[in-house]
């Protein structure tokens, strides 16, 4: 049953990659997308809250597991310890980073795809640790790790179902966006604006001639002695 579920999820992820590329093309065409619905955000918050709680419990229980005391060979112990270190690094770094990306963009297909792949990898590696604990560890170790495995599987399955609904919603949205792009591309372009350039030079007004007024004749005064009156 798990193998069938994994095949369906991987097929869904491939389909979502196609949707991501197509949605990006629609955004480049200038078509705006609808805001994220409250129900979608609420659903995501519920899944992430469960995932965070499971991750915290998983780290605590792995820290309590004494793999070095298991009744098995050194090779199995070393491989299990390496798996535990890989899981702890993921829980402390990669997983919180991806969760933060989804919190800022709840319906981002790229971030959703990244988180599910991370959960899928965690599930496979942690499943190997749980199997080894059941074979070589104590009953308490196996029980606590099994509970964590159940919580991780529940979060993984819940997120997979969300992705399936999200893909269907994005497909409908993509169909609408394509129709809008098609309508925009089919619309005739607006007529070019006519620019009227007035290149006729207005006639120049004739320059006014300056009229010079004639100067009054100068009055001369004769001061010679012959011109003086007789006494």
ChimeraX attribute file (.defattr): number of C-alpha atoms within 10 A of each C-alpha:
attribute: neighborCount
match mode: 1-to-1
recipient: residues
	/A:1	5
	/A:2	7
	/A:3	8
	/A:4	9
	/A:5	12
	/A:6	13
	/A:7	11
	/A:8	13
	/A:9	19
	/A:10	15
	/A:11	11
	/A:12	17
	/A:13	23
	/A:14	11
	/A:15	13
	/A:16	23
	/A:17	15
	/A:18	10
	/A:19	19
	/A:20	17
	/A:21	12
	/A:22	17
	/A:23	22
	/A:24	11
	/A:25	16
	/A:26	19
	/A:27	13
	/A:28	10
	/A:29	15
	/A:30	12
	/A:31	15
	/A:32	10
	/A:33	13
	/A:34	7
	/A:35	7
	/A:36	11
	/A:37	10
	/A:38	9
	/A:39	9
	/A:40	14
	/A:41	15
	/A:42	12
	/A:43	14
	/A:44	18
	/A:45	15
	/A:46	12
	/A:47	17
	/A:48	18
	/A:49	12
	/A:50	15
	/A:51	23
	/A:52	17
	/A:53	13
	/A:54	21
	/A:55	22
	/A:56	13
	/A:57	17
	/A:58	24
	/A:59	17
	/A:60	13
	/A:61	17
	/A:62	20
	/A:63	12
	/A:64	11
	/A:65	19
	/A:66	13
	/A:67	23
	/A:68	14
	/A:69	11
	/A:70	17
	/A:71	13
	/A:72	14
	/A:73	10
	/A:74	11
	/A:75	9
	/A:76	15
	/A:77	18
	/A:78	13
	/A:79	13
	/A:80	21
	/A:81	17
	/A:82	13
	/A:83	17
	/A:84	21
	/A:85	13
	/A:86	14
	/A:87	22
	/A:88	18
	/A:89	12
	/A:90	18
	/A:91	19
	/A:92	13
	/A:93	10
	/A:94	15
	/A:95	19
	/A:96	15
	/A:97	14
	/A:98	17
	/A:99	19
	/A:100	12
	/A:101	16
	/A:102	22
	/A:103	16
	/A:104	9
	/A:105	15
	/A:106	20
	/A:107	21
	/A:108	15
	/A:109	22
	/A:110	17
	/A:111	18
	/A:112	24
	/A:113	18
	/A:114	19
	/A:115	22
	/A:116	21
	/A:117	15
	/A:118	17
	/A:119	20
	/A:120	19
	/A:121	14
	/A:122	22
	/A:123	17
	/A:124	10
	/A:125	15
	/A:126	23
	/A:127	16
	/A:128	15
	/A:129	25
	/A:130	22
	/A:131	14
	/A:132	18
	/A:133	23
	/A:134	17
	/A:135	14
	/A:136	19
	/A:137	20
	/A:138	16
	/A:139	11
	/A:140	12
	/A:141	19
	/A:142	21
	/A:143	15
	/A:144	18
	/A:145	25
	/A:146	20
	/A:147	16
	/A:148	23
	/A:149	20
	/A:150	12
	/A:151	19
	/A:152	24
	/A:153	19
	/A:154	16
	/A:155	22
	/A:156	22
	/A:157	18
	/A:158	19
	/A:159	21
	/A:160	24
	/A:161	13
	/A:162	18
	/A:163	21
	/A:164	17
	/A:165	13
	/A:166	18
	/A:167	21
	/A:168	15
	/A:169	12
	/A:170	18
	/A:171	17
	/A:172	12
	/A:173	15
	/A:174	20
	/A:175	14
	/A:176	14
	/A:177	22
	/A:178	18
	/A:179	12
	/A:180	16
	/A:181	17
	/A:182	11
	/A:183	10
	/A:184	14
	/A:185	11
	/A:186	9
	/A:187	8
	/A:188	7
	/A:189	8
	/A:190	6
	/A:191	6
	/A:192	6
	/A:193	6
	/A:194	6
	/A:195	6
	/A:196	6
	/A:197	6
	/A:198	6
	/A:199	6
	/A:200	6
	/A:201	6
	/A:202	6
	/A:203	6
	/A:204	6
	/A:205	6
	/A:206	6
	/A:207	6
	/A:208	6
	/A:209	6
	/A:210	6
	/A:211	6
	/A:212	6
	/A:213	6
	/A:214	6
	/A:215	6
	/A:216	6
	/A:217	6
	/A:218	6
	/A:219	5
	/A:220	6
	/A:221	6
	/A:222	8
	/A:223	8
	/A:224	7
	/A:225	7
	/A:226	8
	/A:227	8
	/A:228	9
	/A:229	6
	/A:230	5
	/A:231	3
